[in-house]
Structure formats: C-alpha cells, structure tokens
Amino acid sequence: MQTLLGSYSACVESKTAQICVCLVLLVCVLWFLPQSVASGAQTESPQPLRGNVVFLDGTAAQGAKVRASAICNGVSLVQDATTAQDGSFSFPLFHREIPDGSDAACTQYRFGASKQEDFWLPSDTRVFTGVEPIVPTVNLPISFPLQPVQIVLRVRGGEVSFRVWEVSTGRFVGAGLDLDGKAIEGKKLGAMLLATGEDGSEDTLLLPPGEYTVKVSAYPARQTMYCPLRESVSSSFIVKPGTRLQETITIDARKIKLFKFDQRKCKQ
C-alpha cells in the first residue's frame, strides 16, 4: 500500500497528475477486488458434511464405512467414506450433481455406517432387530453453520453362510430359501428371501443376534426354473455376536415333493 501512495505523490507533482491519479485508482481497484472476491467466496462456500461414528459405549469407530445419501425426487445419489482414527468423516455437498443441474428436488441428506469386518451391522438395519433405527439427517436447504452428525453402531451380529446339500447326487445345489427370525415377546422380527448359487455356492449374510429358522422353499425342477416344495425342509440356528456359522441344509431330491413344472410354470 505504501508503494501505491508513493506512486500517487509522484504523479501529483508531475504535469500528468490527472492521468496518474486515474491509473493509481485503477490499480487500487484491481488490487483489492481479487481479495474481496476471495473473501466473499470463502464466506459463501458451503461447508462439508461432517460427523463421527461411535460404538454404543461412545468410543470412536475407526475404519467404519459411512454412506451419505442425497434424497432427491426420482434421483438417488450416494457417496461413501471411511472414518479416521478418531471416528470422524466428511463429505462435500454433492446434491447439486443431479443431471438437470438443479438442487430444488433434493430435500435431505441421510447417513448410515457399518463395520462388517468386525460384525457391526449397518446402523439403519431394520430386519430382525426389533428396534427402529436412528438415521441422522441434514435437511435442505442447508442452514450454516452445520452441526456434525453422529452415527451410532448399535447392533453387533454374526456371519452365517447357507448351503444346500443334495444327498442323491452327492453335491451342493442351488435352492431358494426362506429365513425367519424368532418372534420376541410376540413381536415378529421379519423375514427374508435368499438363494444359494446355481452351482451350489453359498449365500452369506450378516445377521443380528437371535434365533432363526431357514427353510428350503424352492428347488430347481428344470435347469434354472425353481418350483416351491409342498413340504419345506427347515433348520434352526442361533446367531451370537462376533461369530461365524456354516448352516448346511440336507435334502433328498428323490423324496421331496415339488409342485409340477408345466409350460414354464409351477403347478400343483
């Protein structure tokens, strides 16, 4: 700034004082404008979405997987991140990335987390828990300053791998399965459909602790066409936190009763 004032004084003393004054004023404008723009941009720039993931005892969940979902009309936008050592995470504001370039249709951000390698289920899990999950949200339009969100990992379950063994052929087979959680105090915990691979490969799930019943409900009647069993074959098991189970159901294709296969339909 002293340099600019010095230039101004020199110009006043010269015969071209008027021209110099104009030039100095122009230089001043050019000097302060970028700083003003930068300051304004810093004020208006949206803050990132921040938060932390903790376990039930309040300790930080390092290495948890976090998913942020922008809830938009007809458009689903998600971004994933991994928590730092202190359980913290951050996301940029990404709801403006919808195809039409407008954020008017977006109403909310929702957050969920999991750490499946340590058997912690997604924080927004509903099936088989019997508890309504708490889903942190940030409403749009955003009001600054933003408060950090907190995600709590509440359910630590066990991993279960399902396979179906067919004794007459001596191999694992593909089959449709029904999985039911045992009701607690008369409250049904839900049900799920799953299937082993067509080559007999296992289907693996991370489940909340509890007692379950799995039923072989459909079996291939022709190639990849599955028909339901008239009498299902079932097995029960218990899931404990931090455990892995291999649940194998044995069937005999010569004895099970299928609905008839006709014209690509299963008929009784």
VOGU-3710 file (C-alpha; in Angstrom, 3 decimals, decimal comma):
1> mqtllgsysa> 0,000/0,000/0,000  2,927/2,393/0,727  4,135/1,781/-2,832  0,760/2,840/-4,189  0,741/6,032/-2,091  4,272/6,813/-3,244  3,208/6,476/-6,856  0,260/8,740/-6,199  2,516/11,512/-4,730  4,883/11,307/-7,683
11> cvesktaqic> 2,022/11,665/-10,104  0,572/14,730/-8,373  3,873/16,557/-8,698  4,118/15,789/-12,408  2,382/17,512/-15,307  0,283/14,440/-15,924  -1,155/14,324/-12,416  -4,729/13,758/-13,542  -3,794/10,747/-15,667  -1,643/9,274/-12,901
21> vclvllvcvl> -4,435/9,652/-10,355  -6,735/7,673/-12,618  -4,122/4,982/-13,131  -3,469/4,709/-9,401  -7,182/4,423/-8,663  -7,451/1,699/-11,286  -4,533/-0,166/-9,725  -6,192/0,112/-6,308  -9,405/-1,370/-7,651  -7,539/-4,221/-9,290
31> wflpqsvasg> -5,535/-4,756/-6,101  -8,468/-5,046/-3,698  -11,023/-6,727/-5,996  -9,475/-10,238/-6,018  -9,113/-10,157/-2,230  -12,724/-9,081/-1,842  -13,933/-11,794/-4,218  -11,835/-14,404/-2,446  -13,197/-13,294/0,932  -16,769/-13,418/-0,367
41> aqtespqplr> -16,222/-16,836/-1,902  -14,874/-18,139/1,392  -17,972/-16,878/3,200  -20,439/-18,318/0,696  -18,662/-21,630/0,097  -20,723/-24,448/1,634  -19,142/-26,312/4,491  -18,607/-30,044/4,049  -20,891/-32,543/5,731  -19,073/-33,708/8,844
51> gnvvfldgta> -19,654/-36,160/11,623  -18,342/-39,096/13,600  -19,156/-42,778/14,120  -19,132/-44,305/17,595  -19,954/-47,623/19,230  -22,642/-47,958/21,910  -20,118/-47,203/24,668  -19,173/-43,920/22,965  -15,727/-44,975/21,746  -14,674/-43,964/18,232
61> aqgakvrasa> -15,291/-46,420/15,394  -12,095/-46,249/13,351  -12,319/-47,679/9,825  -16,122/-47,745/9,703  -17,761/-47,431/6,288  -20,034/-44,394/6,026  -22,616/-43,764/3,333  -24,217/-40,378/2,697  -27,373/-40,383/0,579  -28,876/-37,295/-1,027
71> icngvslvqd> -32,651/-37,808/-1,074  -33,891/-36,310/-4,322  -37,120/-36,613/-6,274  -36,624/-39,568/-8,612  -32,826/-39,493/-8,266  -30,622/-41,412/-5,836  -27,166/-40,020/-5,107  -24,723/-41,662/-2,705  -21,120/-41,220/-1,642  -19,014/-43,460/0,608
81> attaqdgsfs> -16,202/-42,675/3,025  -14,136/-44,380/5,736  -13,758/-42,954/9,218  -10,416/-41,719/10,540  -8,755/-42,909/13,748  -10,989/-40,645/15,822  -14,117/-41,905/14,042  -14,597/-38,705/12,062  -15,686/-38,405/8,427  -16,624/-35,689/5,965
91> fplfhreipd> -18,328/-35,309/2,599  -18,650/-32,445/0,152  -22,121/-31,197/-0,682  -22,929/-33,328/-3,709  -26,706/-32,967/-4,162  -26,103/-30,388/-6,926  -24,711/-33,202/-9,088  -28,164/-34,353/-10,195  -28,474/-34,487/-14,008  -30,544/-31,342/-14,551
101> gsdaactqyr> -28,121/-29,256/-12,505  -30,770/-28,122/-10,048  -30,920/-28,910/-6,338  -34,601/-27,945/-5,997  -35,723/-31,590/-5,994  -33,353/-32,632/-3,193  -34,747/-32,421/0,329  -32,373/-34,208/2,684  -29,097/-35,997/3,357  -29,226/-39,276/5,288
111> fgaskqedfw> -26,298/-41,060/6,890  -25,548/-44,657/7,770  -22,466/-46,629/8,788  -21,257/-50,190/9,316  -18,121/-52,133/10,132  -18,883/-55,563/8,822  -15,371/-56,951/9,221  -15,975/-56,641/12,985  -19,603/-57,852/12,659  -21,209/-54,425/13,179
121> lpsdtrvftg> -24,371/-54,245/11,085  -25,414/-51,123/9,147  -26,780/-48,536/11,548  -30,023/-48,300/9,548  -30,761/-52,054/9,734  -34,417/-52,815/10,439  -34,946/-56,502/9,633  -34,510/-58,942/12,553  -33,543/-56,249/15,087  -36,922/-55,438/16,592
131> vepivptvnl> -35,732/-51,843/17,049  -36,427/-48,842/14,833  -33,043/-47,437/13,741  -31,974/-43,851/14,338  -30,983/-42,311/11,000  -29,096/-38,963/11,220  -30,227/-36,412/8,653  -29,382/-32,942/7,336  -32,308/-31,105/5,756  -32,097/-29,000/2,610
141> pisfplqpvq> -31,735/-26,116/2,060  -28,808/-26,127/4,458  -28,505/-23,585/7,258  -24,974/-22,677/8,300  -23,113/-23,325/10,471  -23,727/-27,052/10,149  -23,589/-29,187/13,275  -21,675/-32,501/12,970  -23,856/-35,605/12,772  -23,252/-38,650/14,941
151> ivlrvrggev> -23,844/-42,234/13,831  -24,035/-44,972/16,462  -23,255/-48,599/15,628  -25,785/-50,390/17,827  -26,009/-53,994/16,617  -23,101/-56,444/16,505  -24,178/-59,662/14,869  -22,781/-62,821/13,376  -21,997/-64,084/9,885  -23,933/-67,051/8,527
161> sfrvwevstg> -23,203/-68,930/5,287  -26,017/-71,012/3,795  -25,626/-74,086/1,558  -27,950/-76,888/0,448  -26,611/-80,462/0,173  -28,480/-82,899/-2,074  -27,763/-86,481/-0,955  -28,864/-88,392/-4,071  -26,297/-86,580/-6,260  -23,758/-86,006/-3,508
171> rfvgagldld> -23,262/-82,308/-4,234  -24,255/-78,831/-3,178  -27,153/-77,434/-5,199  -28,915/-74,174/-5,840  -32,167/-73,657/-3,956  -34,483/-70,941/-2,763  -34,535/-70,248/0,976  -36,889/-68,511/3,410  -35,266/-67,023/6,506  -37,387/-66,131/9,553
181> gkaiegkklg> -36,371/-64,584/12,840  -37,958/-65,966/16,010  -40,524/-63,591/17,449  -39,623/-61,894/20,741  -42,478/-61,197/23,173  -44,948/-61,835/20,388  -43,270/-59,320/18,084  -42,338/-60,703/14,663  -38,845/-59,653/13,657  -39,228/-60,065/9,912
191> amllatgedg> -38,398/-62,469/7,108  -36,073/-62,601/4,137  -35,800/-64,479/0,842  -32,400/-65,681/-0,325  -30,914/-68,358/-2,557  -27,749/-70,358/-2,915  -25,931/-70,121/-6,247  -26,973/-72,218/-9,223  -23,637/-74,018/-8,839  -24,369/-74,706/-5,187
201> sedtlllppg> -22,200/-71,879/-3,885  -23,075/-70,407/-0,511  -25,021/-67,267/0,273  -23,580/-65,333/3,232  -25,395/-62,830/5,444  -24,508/-60,698/8,455  -27,410/-61,135/10,874  -28,370/-59,616/14,230  -28,100/-61,885/17,295  -31,071/-64,167/17,757
211> eytvkvsayp> -32,734/-67,443/16,851  -33,614/-68,172/13,237  -35,275/-70,784/11,071  -34,239/-71,287/7,449  -36,383/-73,313/5,051  -35,654/-74,751/1,625  -38,731/-73,413/-0,114  -37,874/-73,872/-3,805  -35,795/-76,334/-5,773  -34,799/-76,405/-9,467
221> arqtmycplr> -37,286/-78,528/-11,424  -35,639/-77,886/-14,779  -32,365/-76,033/-15,338  -32,809/-72,678/-13,596  -36,582/-72,974/-13,103  -37,326/-73,211/-9,379  -40,546/-74,740/-8,053  -41,724/-74,483/-4,438  -41,704/-77,503/-2,178  -45,043/-78,784/-0,950
231> esvsssfivk> -43,380/-79,603/2,346  -40,446/-77,372/3,188  -37,231/-78,687/4,716  -36,073/-76,474/7,581  -33,274/-75,978/10,064  -32,913/-73,746/13,140  -29,809/-71,994/14,434  -28,710/-69,273/16,863  -26,580/-66,268/15,934  -24,233/-64,846/18,569
241> pgtrlqetit> -22,230/-61,595/18,308  -18,843/-61,925/16,646  -19,315/-65,494/15,403  -19,334/-67,258/12,032  -21,672/-70,141/11,239  -21,904/-72,579/8,337  -25,533/-73,625/8,017  -25,993/-76,601/5,680  -29,458/-77,976/4,949  -29,644/-81,532/3,651
251> idarkiklfk> -32,354/-82,587/1,219  -33,065/-85,691/-0,859  -34,415/-84,822/-4,288  -35,927/-88,301/-4,558  -38,182/-87,682/-1,566  -39,112/-84,022/-1,704  -42,435/-83,117/-3,292  -42,371/-80,306/-5,824  -45,214/-78,514/-7,483  -45,417/-79,731/-11,065
261> fdqrkckq> -43,471/-77,976/-13,781  -45,594/-77,256/-16,857  -45,249/-74,638/-19,607  -42,623/-72,776/-17,621  -44,974/-72,635/-14,646  -45,089/-74,466/-11,343  -48,463/-76,120/-10,868  -49,829/-78,176/-8,021
//
